[in-house]
Amino acid sequence: MKATPTITKTERAGRWLGRMWHGVARRETRAIHWLAAKGLPAGVGRLLLWGLKFGVLGALMITGFWIVGFLLVGTLVVWAALNSNDASEAEPEWREGHSGFGLYDKNEWRHDMGDPDDP
């Protein structure tokens, strides 16, 4: 057994998060005491801080919703642009038209060379 145990990265991250949480809780308690010193009851101060927390959480959720919505719409637009067949409609294609079998565009104009009456 080692004399000094090694601390893993996850344990270090957990300790850091714990210190952060403890600091936030300490500042929250100081804010409640400051509001109580200004004449506001402590219960109302706690209620105000909870309202502030829920307001921030709601704003983050709304922001996240809109970001996800924009990303989803952008993804759908890119997918539709990549899967559209507009270029193939503009190109002439081989088919039977008013002048016989040949290379026709979408306006029924024949593009291949040759006389349609030749056998």
C-alpha distances in whole Angstrom, upper triangle without the diagonal:
4,7,9,8,11,14,16,20,21,19,21,24,24,23,26,28,28,29,32,33,32,35,37,37,38,41,42,42,44,46,47,48,50,52,52,53,56,57,56,54,51,51,53,51,48,50,51,48,47,50,49,46,48,50,48,46,50,50,47,48,52,51,48,51,53,51,50,54,55,52,54,57,57,55,58,60,59,58,62,63,61,63,66,69,72,72,73,76,77,77,80,80,82,84,88,90,93,94,92,89,87,85,85,83,83,86,88,89,89,87,88,91,94,97,96,100,99,98
4,5,6,9,12,15,18,20,18,19,22,22,21,24,27,26,27,30,31,31,33,35,36,36,39,40,41,42,44,46,46,48,50,51,52,54,56,54,53,49,50,52,49,47,49,50,46,46,49,48,44,47,49,46,45,48,49,46,47,50,49,47,50,52,50,49,53,54,51,53,56,55,54,57,59,57,57,61,62,60,62,65,68,70,71,72,75,76,76,79,79,82,84,87,89,92,93,92,89,87,84,84,82,82,85,87,88,88,86,87,90,93,96,95,99,98,97
4,6,10,13,16,19,21,18,19,23,23,21,24,26,26,26,29,30,30,31,34,35,34,37,39,39,40,43,44,44,46,49,49,50,52,54,53,52,48,49,51,48,46,49,49,45,45,49,47,44,47,49,46,45,49,49,46,47,51,50,48,51,53,51,50,54,55,52,54,58,57,55,59,61,59,59,63,64,62,64,68,71,73,73,74,77,78,79,82,82,84,86,90,91,95,96,94,91,89,86,87,84,84,87,89,90,90,88,89,92,95,98,98,101,101,100
4,6,9,13,16,18,15,15,19,19,18,20,23,22,22,25,27,26,28,31,31,31,34,36,36,37,40,41,41,43,46,46,47,49,51,50,49,45,46,48,45,43,45,46,42,42,45,44,41,43,45,42,41,45,46,43,44,47,46,44,47,49,47,47,51,51,49,51,54,53,52,55,58,56,56,60,61,59,61,64,68,69,70,71,74,75,76,79,79,81,84,87,89,92,93,92,88,86,84,84,82,81,84,86,87,87,86,86,89,93,96,95,99,98,98
4,7,10,13,14,12,13,16,16,15,18,21,20,21,24,25,25,27,29,30,30,33,35,35,36,39,40,40,42,44,45,46,49,50,49,47,44,44,46,43,41,43,44,40,40,43,42,38,41,43,40,39,43,43,40,41,45,43,41,44,47,44,44,48,48,46,48,51,50,49,52,55,53,53,57,58,56,58,61,65,67,67,68,71,72,73,76,76,78,81,84,86,89,90,89,85,84,81,81,79,78,81,83,84,84,83,84,87,90,93,92,96,95,95
4,6,10,12,10,10,14,15,14,16,19,19,20,22,24,24,26,28,29,30,32,34,34,36,38,39,40,42,44,45,46,48,50,48,47,43,44,46,43,40,43,43,39,39,42,40,37,39,41,38,37,40,41,37,39,42,41,39,42,44,41,41,45,45,43,45,48,47,46,49,51,50,50,54,54,53,55,58,61,63,63,65,68,69,69,72,73,75,77,81,82,86,86,85,82,80,77,77,75,74,78,80,81,81,79,80,83,86,89,89,92,92,91
4,7,8,6,7,10,11,10,12,15,15,16,19,20,21,22,25,25,26,28,30,31,32,34,36,37,38,40,41,43,45,46,45,44,40,41,42,39,37,39,39,35,35,38,36,33,35,37,34,33,37,37,34,35,38,37,35,38,40,38,38,41,42,40,42,45,44,43,46,48,47,47,51,52,50,52,56,59,61,61,63,65,66,67,70,71,73,75,79,80,83,84,83,80,78,75,75,73,72,75,77,78,79,77,78,81,85,87,87,90,90,90
4,5,5,6,9,10,11,12,14,15,17,18,20,21,23,25,26,27,29,30,32,33,35,36,38,39,41,42,43,45,47,45,44,40,41,42,39,37,39,39,35,34,37,35,32,34,36,33,31,35,35,32,33,36,35,32,35,38,35,35,38,39,37,38,42,41,40,43,45,43,44,47,48,47,49,52,55,57,58,59,62,63,63,67,67,69,71,75,76,80,81,80,76,75,72,72,69,69,72,74,75,75,74,75,78,81,84,83,87,86,86
4,5,5,6,9,10,10,12,14,15,16,18,20,21,23,24,26,27,29,30,32,33,35,36,37,39,41,42,43,45,43,43,39,39,40,37,35,37,37,33,32,35,33,30,31,33,30,29,32,32,29,30,33,31,29,32,34,32,31,35,36,33,35,39,38,36,40,42,40,41,44,45,44,46,49,52,54,54,56,59,60,61,64,64,67,69,72,74,77,78,77,74,72,69,69,66,66,69,71,72,72,71,72,75,78,81,80,84,84,84
4,5,5,6,9,10,10,12,14,15,16,18,20,21,22,24,26,27,28,30,31,33,35,36,37,39,40,42,44,41,40,37,37,38,35,32,34,34,31,30,32,31,27,29,31,28,26,29,30,26,27,31,30,27,30,32,30,30,33,34,32,34,37,36,35,38,41,39,40,43,44,43,45,48,51,53,54,56,58,59,60,63,64,66,68,71,73,76,77,76,73,71,68,68,66,65,68,70,71,72,70,72,75,78,81,80,84,83,83
4,5,5,6,9,10,10,12,14,15,16,18,20,21,22,24,26,27,28,30,31,33,34,36,37,39,41,42,40,39,35,35,37,34,31,33,34,30,29,32,31,27,29,31,29,27,31,31,28,29,33,32,30,33,35,33,32,36,37,35,37,40,40,39,42,44,43,43,47,48,47,48,52,55,57,58,59,62,63,64,67,67,70,72,75,76,80,81,80,77,75,72,72,69,68,72,74,75,76,74,75,79,82,85,84,87,87,87
4,5,5,6,9,10,11,12,14,15,17,19,20,21,23,24,26,27,29,30,32,33,35,36,37,39,41,39,38,35,35,36,34,31,33,33,29,29,32,30,27,29,31,28,27,30,31,27,29,32,31,29,32,34,32,32,36,37,35,37,40,39,38,42,44,42,43,47,47,47,49,52,55,57,57,59,61,63,64,67,67,70,72,75,77,80,81,80,77,75,72,72,69,68,71,74,75,75,74,75,78,82,84,84,87,87,87
4,5,5,6,9,10,11,12,14,15,17,18,20,21,23,24,26,27,29,30,31,33,35,36,38,39,37,37,33,33,34,31,29,31,31,27,26,29,27,24,26,28,24,23,27,27,24,25,29,27,25,29,31,28,28,32,33,31,33,36,36,35,38,40,39,40,43,44,43,45,48,52,53,54,56,58,59,60,64,64,67,69,72,73,77,78,77,74,72,69,69,66,65,68,70,71,72,71,72,75,79,82,81,85,84,84
4,5,5,6,9,10,10,12,14,15,16,18,20,21,22,24,26,27,29,30,31,33,34,36,38,35,35,31,31,32,29,27,29,29,25,25,27,26,22,24,27,24,22,26,27,24,25,28,28,26,29,31,29,29,33,34,32,34,37,37,36,39,42,41,41,45,46,45,47,50,53,55,56,58,60,61,62,66,66,69,71,74,75,78,80,79,76,74,71,70,68,67,70,72,73,74,73,74,78,81,84,83,86,86,86
4,5,5,6,9,10,10,12,14,15,16,18,20,21,22,24,26,27,28,30,31,33,35,36,34,34,30,30,32,29,26,29,29,25,25,28,26,23,26,28,25,24,28,28,26,27,31,30,28,31,34,32,32,36,37,35,37,40,40,39,42,45,44,44,48,49,48,50,53,57,58,59,61,63,64,65,69,69,72,74,77,78,81,83,82,79,77,74,74,71,70,73,75,76,77,76,77,81,84,87,86,90,90,90
4,5,5,6,9,10,11,12,14,15,17,18,20,21,23,25,26,27,29,30,32,33,35,33,33,29,30,31,28,26,28,27,24,24,26,24,21,24,26,23,22,26,26,23,25,28,27,26,29,31,29,30,34,34,33,35,38,38,37,40,42,42,43,46,47,46,48,51,55,56,57,59,61,62,63,67,67,70,72,76,76,80,81,80,77,75,72,72,69,68,71,73,74,75,74,75,79,82,85,84,88,88,88
4,5,5,6,9,10,11,12,14,15,16,18,20,21,23,24,26,27,29,30,32,33,31,31,27,27,28,25,23,25,25,21,21,23,21,18,21,22,20,19,23,23,20,22,25,24,23,26,28,27,27,31,32,31,33,36,35,35,38,40,40,41,44,45,45,46,49,53,54,55,57,59,60,62,65,66,69,70,74,75,78,79,78,76,74,71,70,67,66,69,71,72,74,72,74,77,81,83,82,86,86,86
4,5,5,6,9,10,10,12,14,15,16,18,20,21,23,24,26,27,28,30,32,30,29,25,26,27,24,21,24,24,20,20,23,22,19,21,23,21,20,24,25,22,24,28,27,26,29,31,30,30,34,35,34,36,39,39,39,41,43,43,44,47,48,48,50,53,56,58,59,61,63,64,65,69,69,72,74,77,78,81,82,82,79,77,74,73,71,69,72,75,76,77,76,78,81,84,87,86,90,90,90
4,5,5,6,9,10,10,12,14,15,16,18,20,21,22,24,26,27,29,31,29,28,25,26,27,24,21,24,24,20,21,24,22,19,22,24,21,21,25,25,23,26,29,28,27,30,32,31,32,35,36,35,37,40,40,40,43,45,44,46,49,50,49,52,54,58,59,60,62,64,65,67,70,71,74,76,79,80,83,84,84,81,79,76,75,72,71,73,76,77,78,77,79,82,86,88,87,91,91,92
4,5,5,6,9,10,11,12,14,15,17,19,20,21,23,24,26,27,29,27,27,24,24,25,22,20,22,21,18,18,21,19,16,19,21,18,18,22,22,20,22,25,24,24,27,29,28,29,32,33,32,34,37,37,37,40,42,42,43,46,47,47,49,51,55,56,57,60,61,62,64,67,68,71,73,76,77,80,81,81,78,76,73,72,69,68,70,73,74,76,74,76,79,83,85,85,88,89,89
4,5,5,6,9,10,10,12,14,15,17,18,20,21,23,24,26,27,25,24,21,21,22,19,17,19,19,15,16,18,17,14,17,19,17,16,20,21,19,21,24,24,23,26,28,28,28,32,33,32,34,37,37,37,40,42,42,43,46,47,47,49,52,55,56,58,60,62,63,65,68,69,72,73,76,77,80,82,81,79,77,74,72,70,68,71,73,75,76,75,77,80,84,86,85,89,89,90
4,5,5,6,9,10,11,12,14,15,17,18,20,21,22,24,26,24,23,20,21,22,19,17,20,20,16,17,20,18,16,19,21,19,19,23,24,22,24,28,27,27,30,32,31,32,35,36,36,38,41,41,41,44,46,46,47,50,51,51,53,55,59,60,62,64,65,67,68,72,72,76,77,80,81,84,85,85,82,80,77,76,73,72,74,77,78,80,79,81,84,87,90,89,93,93,93
4,5,5,6,9,10,11,12,14,15,16,18,20,21,23,25,23,23,20,21,22,18,17,20,19,15,17,20,17,16,19,21,18,19,23,23,22,24,27,26,26,30,31,30,32,35,36,35,38,40,40,41,44,45,45,47,49,50,51,53,55,59,60,61,63,65,66,68,71,72,75,77,80,81,83,85,85,82,80,77,76,73,71,74,77,78,79,78,80,83,87,89,89,92,93,93
4,5,5,6,9,10,10,12,14,15,16,18,20,21,23,21,21,18,18,19,16,14,16,16,12,13,16,14,12,16,17,15,16,19,20,18,21,24,23,24,27,28,28,29,32,33,33,35,38,38,39,41,43,43,44,47,48,49,51,53,57,57,59,61,63,64,66,69,70,73,75,78,78,81,83,82,80,78,75,74,71,69,71,74,75,77,76,78,82,85,87,86,90,91,91
4,5,5,6,9,10,11,12,14,15,16,18,20,21,19,19,15,16,17,14,12,15,15,11,12,16,14,12,16,18,16,17,20,21,20,23,25,25,26,28,30,30,31,34,35,35,37,40,40,41,43,45,46,47,49,51,51,53,55,59,60,62,64,65,66,68,72,73,76,77,80,80,83,85,85,82,81,77,76,73,71,74,77,78,80,79,81,84,88,90,89,93,93,94
4,5,5,6,9,10,11,12,14,15,16,19,20,19,18,15,17,18,14,13,16,16,13,15,18,16,15,19,20,19,20,23,24,23,26,28,28,29,32,33,33,34,37,38,38,40,43,43,44,46,48,48,50,52,53,54,56,58,62,63,64,67,68,69,71,75,75,79,80,83,83,86,88,88,85,83,80,79,76,74,77,79,81,82,81,84,87,90,93,92,96,96,96
4,5,5,6,9,10,10,12,14,15,16,19,17,17,14,16,17,13,12,15,14,11,14,16,14,14,17,18,17,18,22,22,22,24,26,26,27,30,31,31,33,35,36,37,39,41,41,42,45,46,47,48,51,52,53,55,57,60,61,63,65,66,67,69,73,74,77,79,82,82,84,86,86,84,82,79,77,74,72,75,78,79,81,80,82,85,89,91,90,94,95,95
4,5,5,6,9,10,11,12,14,15,17,15,15,12,13,13,10,9,12,11,8,10,13,11,11,14,16,15,16,19,20,20,22,25,25,26,28,30,30,32,34,35,36,38,40,41,42,44,46,46,48,50,51,52,54,56,60,60,62,64,65,67,69,72,73,77,78,81,81,83,85,85,83,81,78,76,73,71,74,77,78,80,79,82,85,88,90,89,93,94,94
4,5,5,6,9,10,11,12,14,16,14,13,10,12,13,10,9,12,12,10,12,15,14,14,17,19,18,20,23,24,24,26,28,29,29,32,34,34,35,38,39,40,41,44,44,45,48,49,50,51,54,55,56,57,59,63,64,66,68,69,70,73,76,77,80,81,84,84,87,89,89,87,85,82,80,77,75,77,80,82,84,83,85,89,92,94,93,97,98,98
4,5,5,6,9,10,10,12,14,13,14,11,14,14,11,11,15,14,12,15,17,15,16,19,20,20,22,24,25,25,28,30,30,31,33,35,35,37,39,40,41,43,45,45,47,49,50,51,53,55,56,57,59,61,64,65,67,69,70,71,73,77,78,81,83,86,86,88,90,90,88,86,83,81,78,76,78,81,83,85,84,86,89,93,95,94,98,99,99
4,5,5,6,9,10,11,13,11,12,10,12,12,8,9,12,10,9,12,14,12,13,17,17,17,19,22,22,23,25,27,27,29,31,32,33,35,37,38,39,41,42,43,45,47,48,49,51,53,54,55,57,58,62,63,65,67,68,69,71,75,76,79,80,83,83,86,88,88,86,84,81,79,76,73,76,79,80,82,82,84,87,91,93,92,96,96,97
4,5,5,6,9,10,11,9,9,6,9,9,5,6,10,9,8,11,13,13,14,17,18,18,20,22,23,24,26,28,29,30,32,34,34,36,38,39,40,42,44,45,46,48,50,51,52,54,55,57,58,60,64,64,66,69,69,71,73,77,77,81,82,85,85,87,89,89,87,85,82,80,77,75,77,80,82,84,83,86,89,92,94,93,97,98,99
4,5,5,6,9,10,9,9,7,11,11,8,10,13,13,12,15,17,16,18,21,21,22,24,26,27,28,30,31,32,33,36,37,38,40,41,43,44,46,47,48,50,52,53,54,56,58,59,60,62,63,67,68,70,72,73,74,76,80,81,84,85,88,88,91,93,93,91,89,86,84,81,78,81,84,85,87,87,89,92,96,98,97,101,102,102
4,5,5,6,9,9,10,9,13,12,9,12,14,13,12,16,17,16,18,21,21,21,24,26,26,27,30,31,31,33,35,36,37,39,41,42,43,45,47,47,49,51,52,53,55,57,58,59,61,63,67,67,69,71,72,73,75,79,80,84,85,88,87,90,92,92,90,88,85,83,80,78,80,83,84,86,86,88,91,95,97,96,100,101,101
4,5,5,7,6,8,7,10,9,6,10,12,10,11,14,15,14,16,19,19,20,22,24,24,26,28,29,30,32,34,35,36,38,40,41,42,44,45,46,48,50,51,52,54,56,57,59,60,62,65,66,68,70,71,72,74,78,79,82,83,86,86,88,90,91,89,87,84,82,78,76,78,81,83,85,85,87,90,94,96,95,99,100,100
4,5,5,5,5,6,9,9,7,10,12,12,13,16,17,17,19,21,22,23,25,27,27,29,31,32,33,35,37,38,39,41,43,44,45,47,49,50,51,53,54,56,57,59,60,62,63,65,69,69,71,74,74,75,78,81,82,86,87,89,89,91,94,94,92,90,87,85,82,79,81,85,86,88,88,90,94,97,99,98,102,103,103
4,5,7,9,9,13,13,11,14,16,15,16,19,20,20,22,24,24,25,28,29,30,31,34,35,35,37,39,40,41,43,45,46,47,49,51,52,53,55,56,58,59,61,62,64,66,67,71,71,73,76,76,77,80,83,84,88,89,92,91,94,96,96,94,92,89,87,84,81,83,87,88,90,90,92,96,99,101,100,104,105,106
4,6,9,10,14,12,11,14,16,14,15,19,19,19,21,23,23,24,27,28,28,30,33,33,34,36,38,39,40,42,44,45,46,48,49,50,52,54,55,56,58,60,61,62,64,66,69,69,72,74,75,75,78,82,83,86,87,90,90,92,94,94,93,91,87,85,82,80,81,85,86,89,88,91,94,97,99,98,102,103,104
4,6,9,12,10,10,14,15,14,16,19,19,19,22,24,24,25,28,29,29,31,33,34,35,37,39,40,41,43,45,46,48,49,50,52,54,55,56,58,60,61,62,64,66,67,70,71,73,75,76,77,79,83,84,88,88,91,91,93,95,95,94,92,89,87,83,81,83,86,88,90,89,92,96,99,101,100,103,104,105
4,6,8,7,7,10,11,10,13,15,15,16,19,20,21,22,24,25,26,28,30,31,32,34,36,37,38,40,41,43,45,46,47,49,50,52,53,55,56,58,59,61,62,64,67,68,70,72,73,74,77,80,81,84,85,88,87,90,92,92,91,89,86,84,80,78,80,83,85,87,87,89,93,96,98,97,100,102,102
4,6,5,6,9,10,11,13,14,15,17,19,20,21,23,25,26,27,29,30,32,33,35,36,38,39,41,42,44,45,47,48,50,51,53,54,56,57,58,60,62,63,64,68,69,71,73,74,75,78,81,82,85,86,88,88,90,93,93,91,90,87,85,81,79,81,84,86,88,88,90,94,97,99,97,101,102,103
4,5,5,6,9,10,11,12,14,15,17,18,20,21,23,24,26,27,29,30,32,33,35,36,38,39,40,42,43,45,47,48,49,51,53,54,55,57,58,60,61,63,67,67,70,72,72,74,76,80,80,84,84,87,87,89,92,92,90,88,85,83,80,78,80,83,85,87,86,89,92,95,97,96,100,101,101
4,5,5,6,9,10,11,12,14,15,17,18,20,21,22,24,26,27,28,30,31,33,35,36,37,39,41,42,43,45,46,48,49,51,52,53,55,57,58,59,61,65,65,68,70,70,72,74,78,78,82,82,85,85,87,90,90,88,86,83,81,78,76,78,81,83,85,85,87,91,94,96,94,98,99,99
4,5,5,6,9,10,10,12,14,15,16,18,20,21,22,24,25,27,28,30,31,33,34,36,37,39,40,42,43,45,46,48,49,51,52,53,55,57,58,59,63,64,66,68,69,70,73,76,77,80,81,83,83,85,88,88,86,84,82,79,76,74,76,79,81,83,83,85,89,92,94,92,96,97,98
4,5,5,6,9,10,11,12,14,15,17,18,20,21,23,24,26,27,29,30,32,33,35,36,38,39,40,42,43,45,47,48,49,51,52,54,55,57,58,62,63,65,67,68,69,72,75,76,79,80,83,82,85,87,87,85,84,81,79,75,73,75,78,80,82,82,84,88,91,93,92,95,96,97
4,5,5,6,9,10,11,12,14,15,16,18,20,21,22,24,26,27,28,30,32,33,34,36,37,39,41,42,43,45,47,48,49,51,52,54,55,57,61,61,64,66,66,68,70,74,74,77,78,81,81,83,86,86,84,82,79,77,74,72,74,77,79,81,80,83,86,90,91,90,94,95,95
4,5,5,6,9,10,11,12,14,15,16,18,20,21,22,24,26,27,29,30,31,33,35,36,37,39,40,42,43,45,46,47,49,51,52,53,55,59,59,62,64,64,66,68,72,72,76,76,79,79,81,84,83,82,80,77,75,72,70,72,75,77,79,79,81,85,88,89,88,92,93,93
4,5,5,6,9,10,10,12,14,15,16,18,20,21,22,24,25,27,29,30,31,33,35,36,37,39,40,42,43,45,46,48,49,51,52,54,57,58,60,62,63,64,67,70,71,74,75,78,78,80,82,82,80,79,76,74,71,68,70,73,75,77,77,80,83,86,88,87,90,92,92
4,5,5,6,9,10,11,12,14,15,17,18,20,21,22,24,26,27,29,30,32,33,34,36,37,39,41,42,43,45,46,48,49,51,52,56,57,59,61,62,63,66,69,70,73,74,77,77,79,81,81,79,78,75,73,70,67,70,73,74,76,76,78,82,85,87,86,90,91,91
4,5,5,6,8,10,10,12,14,15,16,18,20,21,22,24,26,27,28,30,31,33,34,36,37,39,40,42,43,45,46,48,49,51,54,55,57,60,60,62,64,67,68,71,72,75,75,77,80,80,78,76,73,71,68,66,68,71,73,75,74,77,80,83,85,84,88,89,89
4,5,5,6,9,10,10,12,14,15,16,18,20,21,23,24,26,27,29,30,31,33,34,36,37,39,40,42,43,45,46,48,49,53,53,56,58,58,60,62,66,66,70,70,73,73,75,78,78,76,74,71,69,66,64,66,69,71,73,73,75,79,82,83,82,86,87,88
4,5,5,6,9,10,11,12,14,15,16,18,20,21,23,24,26,27,29,30,32,33,34,36,38,39,40,42,43,45,46,48,52,52,54,57,57,59,61,64,65,69,70,72,72,75,77,77,75,73,70,68,65,63,65,68,70,72,71,74,77,80,82,81,85,86,87
4,5,5,6,9,10,11,12,14,15,16,18,20,21,22,24,26,27,28,30,32,33,35,36,37,39,41,42,43,45,46,50,51,53,55,56,57,60,63,64,67,68,71,71,73,76,76,74,72,69,67,64,62,64,67,69,71,70,73,76,79,81,80,84,85,85
4,5,5,6,9,10,10,12,14,15,16,18,20,21,22,24,26,27,28,30,31,33,34,36,37,39,40,42,43,44,48,49,51,53,54,56,58,61,62,65,66,69,69,71,73,73,71,70,67,65,62,59,62,65,67,69,68,71,74,77,79,78,82,83,83
4,5,5,6,9,10,11,12,14,15,17,18,20,21,23,24,26,27,29,30,32,33,35,36,37,39,41,42,43,47,47,50,52,53,54,56,60,61,64,65,67,67,70,72,72,70,69,66,64,60,58,60,63,65,67,67,69,73,76,78,76,80,81,82
4,5,5,6,9,10,11,12,14,16,16,18,20,21,22,24,26,27,28,30,32,33,34,36,37,39,40,42,46,46,48,51,51,53,55,59,59,63,64,67,67,69,71,71,69,67,64,62,59,57,59,62,64,66,65,68,71,74,76,75,79,80,81
4,5,5,6,9,10,10,12,14,15,16,18,20,21,22,24,26,27,28,30,31,33,34,36,37,39,40,44,45,47,49,50,51,54,57,58,61,62,65,65,68,70,70,67,66,63,61,58,56,58,61,63,65,64,67,70,73,75,74,78,79,79
4,5,5,6,9,10,10,12,14,15,16,18,20,21,22,24,26,27,29,30,31,33,35,36,37,39,42,43,46,48,48,50,52,55,56,59,60,63,63,65,68,68,66,64,61,59,56,54,56,59,61,63,62,65,68,71,73,72,76,77,77
4,5,5,6,9,10,11,12,14,15,17,18,20,21,22,24,26,27,29,30,32,33,35,36,37,41,42,44,46,47,48,50,54,55,58,59,62,62,64,66,66,64,63,60,58,54,52,54,57,59,61,61,63,67,70,72,71,74,75,76
4,6,5,6,9,10,10,12,14,15,16,18,20,21,22,24,26,27,28,30,31,33,34,36,40,40,43,45,46,47,49,53,54,57,58,61,61,63,65,65,63,61,58,57,53,51,54,57,58,60,60,62,65,69,71,70,73,74,75
4,5,5,6,9,10,10,12,14,15,16,18,20,21,22,24,26,27,28,30,31,33,34,38,39,41,43,44,45,48,51,52,55,56,59,59,61,64,63,61,60,57,55,52,50,52,55,57,59,58,61,64,67,69,68,72,73,73
4,5,5,6,9,10,10,12,14,15,16,18,20,21,23,24,26,27,29,30,31,33,37,37,40,42,42,44,46,49,50,54,54,57,57,59,62,62,60,58,55,53,50,47,50,53,55,57,56,59,62,65,67,66,70,71,71
4,5,5,6,9,10,11,12,14,15,16,18,20,21,23,24,26,27,29,30,32,35,36,38,40,41,42,45,48,49,52,53,56,56,59,61,61,59,57,54,52,49,46,49,52,53,55,55,57,61,64,66,65,69,70,70
4,5,5,6,8,10,11,12,14,15,16,18,20,21,22,24,26,27,28,30,34,35,37,39,40,41,43,47,48,51,52,55,55,58,60,59,57,56,52,51,48,46,48,51,53,54,54,56,60,63,65,64,67,68,69
4,6,5,6,9,10,10,12,14,15,16,18,20,21,22,24,26,27,28,32,33,35,37,38,40,42,45,46,49,50,53,53,55,57,57,55,54,51,49,46,44,46,49,51,53,52,55,58,61,63,62,65,67,67
4,5,5,6,9,10,10,12,14,15,16,18,20,21,22,24,26,27,30,31,33,36,36,37,40,43,44,47,48,51,51,53,56,56,54,52,49,47,44,41,44,47,48,50,50,53,56,59,61,60,64,65,65
4,5,5,6,9,10,11,12,14,15,16,18,20,21,22,24,26,30,30,32,34,35,36,39,42,43,47,48,51,51,53,55,55,53,51,48,46,43,41,44,46,48,50,49,52,55,58,60,59,63,64,64
4,6,5,6,9,10,10,12,14,15,16,18,20,21,22,24,28,29,31,33,34,35,38,41,42,45,46,49,49,52,54,54,51,50,47,45,42,40,43,45,47,49,48,50,54,57,59,58,62,62,63
4,5,5,6,8,10,11,12,14,15,16,18,20,21,22,26,27,29,31,32,33,36,39,40,43,44,47,47,49,51,51,49,48,45,43,40,38,40,43,45,47,46,49,52,55,57,56,59,60,61
4,5,5,6,8,10,10,12,14,15,16,18,20,21,25,25,27,30,30,32,34,37,38,42,43,46,46,48,50,50,48,46,43,41,38,36,38,41,43,45,44,47,50,53,55,54,58,59,60
4,6,5,6,9,10,10,12,14,15,16,18,20,24,24,26,29,30,31,33,36,37,41,42,45,45,48,50,49,47,45,42,41,38,36,38,41,43,44,44,46,49,52,55,54,57,58,59
4,5,5,6,9,10,10,12,14,15,16,18,22,23,25,27,28,30,32,35,36,39,40,43,43,46,48,48,45,44,41,39,36,34,37,39,41,43,42,45,48,51,53,52,56,56,57
4,5,5,6,9,10,10,12,14,15,16,20,21,23,25,26,27,30,33,34,37,38,41,41,43,45,45,43,42,39,37,34,31,34,37,39,40,40,42,46,49,51,50,53,54,55
4,5,5,6,9,10,11,12,14,15,19,20,22,24,25,26,28,32,33,36,37,40,41,43,45,45,43,41,37,36,33,31,34,36,38,39,39,41,44,48,50,49,53,53,54
4,5,5,6,9,10,11,12,14,18,19,21,23,24,26,28,31,32,35,36,39,40,43,44,44,41,40,36,35,32,31,33,36,37,39,38,40,44,47,49,48,52,52,53
4,5,5,6,8,10,10,12,16,17,19,21,22,24,26,29,29,33,34,37,37,40,42,41,39,37,34,33,30,28,31,33,35,37,36,38,42,45,47,46,49,50,51
4,5,5,6,9,10,11,14,15,17,19,20,21,24,27,28,31,33,35,35,38,40,40,38,36,33,31,28,26,29,31,33,35,34,36,40,43,45,44,48,49,49
4,5,5,6,9,10,14,14,16,18,20,21,23,26,27,30,32,35,35,38,40,40,37,35,32,30,28,26,29,32,33,34,33,35,39,42,44,43,47,48,48
4,5,5,6,9,12,14,16,17,19,21,22,25,26,29,30,33,34,37,39,38,36,34,31,29,27,25,28,31,32,33,33,35,38,41,43,42,46,46,47
4,5,5,6,10,11,13,15,16,18,20,23,23,27,28,31,31,34,36,35,33,31,28,27,24,22,25,28,29,31,30,32,36,39,41,40,43,44,45
4,6,5,9,9,11,13,15,16,18,21,22,26,27,30,30,33,35,35,32,30,27,25,23,21,24,27,28,29,28,31,34,37,39,38,42,43,43
4,6,9,10,11,13,15,16,17,21,21,25,27,30,30,33,35,34,32,29,26,25,23,22,25,27,28,29,28,30,33,36,39,38,42,42,42
4,7,9,11,11,13,15,17,20,20,23,24,27,28,31,33,32,29,28,25,24,21,20,24,25,27,28,27,29,32,35,37,36,40,40,41
4,6,8,9,10,12,14,17,18,21,22,25,26,28,30,30,27,25,22,21,18,17,20,22,24,25,24,27,30,33,35,34,38,38,39
4,6,5,7,9,11,13,14,17,18,22,22,25,26,26,24,22,19,17,15,14,17,19,20,21,21,23,27,29,31,30,34,34,35
4,6,5,7,9,12,14,17,19,22,21,24,25,26,24,21,18,16,13,12,15,17,18,20,19,22,25,28,30,29,33,34,35
4,5,5,7,10,12,16,18,21,21,24,24,25,22,20,16,15,12,12,15,17,17,18,17,19,23,26,28,28,31,32,33
4,5,5,8,9,12,14,18,18,21,22,22,19,17,14,13,10,10,14,15,16,16,16,18,21,24,26,25,29,29,30
4,6,8,9,12,14,16,16,19,20,20,18,16,13,11,8,7,11,12,14,15,15,17,21,24,25,24,28,29,30
4,7,9,13,15,17,16,19,20,20,19,16,12,10,7,7,10,12,12,13,13,16,19,22,24,23,27,28,29
4,7,10,13,16,15,18,18,18,16,13,10,9,6,8,11,12,12,12,11,13,16,19,22,21,25,25,26
4,7,9,12,12,15,15,15,13,10,6,5,4,7,10,9,9,8,8,10,13,16,18,17,21,22,23
4,6,10,11,14,14,13,10,8,5,5,6,9,11,10,11,9,9,10,14,16,18,17,20,21,21
4,7,9,13,12,10,7,5,4,6,9,11,13,11,12,9,10,9,13,14,16,14,18,18,18
4,6,10,10,8,6,6,6,7,10,11,13,10,11,10,11,11,14,15,16,13,17,18,17
4,7,8,5,4,6,8,8,12,13,14,10,12,10,13,12,15,15,15,12,14,16,16
4,5,5,6,7,9,7,10,11,11,7,9,8,11,12,14,14,14,11,14,16,16
4,6,8,10,11,10,12,13,12,8,9,9,13,13,15,15,13,10,12,15,16
4,7,8,10,10,13,14,13,9,9,8,11,11,12,11,9,6,9,12,13
4,6,10,10,14,15,15,11,12,9,12,11,12,11,10,7,9,11,11
4,7,9,12,15,15,12,12,9,11,10,12,11,11,8,11,12,12
4,6,10,13,14,10,10,7,8,6,9,10,11,9,12,13,13
4,7,10,12,9,8,6,5,5,9,11,13,12,15,16,17
4,7,8,6,5,4,6,8,11,13,14,13,17,18,19
4,5,6,6,7,7,10,14,16,17,16,20,21,23
4,5,7,10,11,14,17,20,20,19,23,24,26
4,6,9,11,14,17,19,19,18,21,24,25
4,6,9,12,15,16,16,15,18,20,22
4,6,10,12,14,14,13,16,18,20
4,6,8,10,11,10,14,15,17
4,7,9,11,12,15,16,18
4,7,9,10,14,13,15
4,7,9,12,11,14
4,6,9,8,10
4,5,6,9
4,6,8
4,6
4
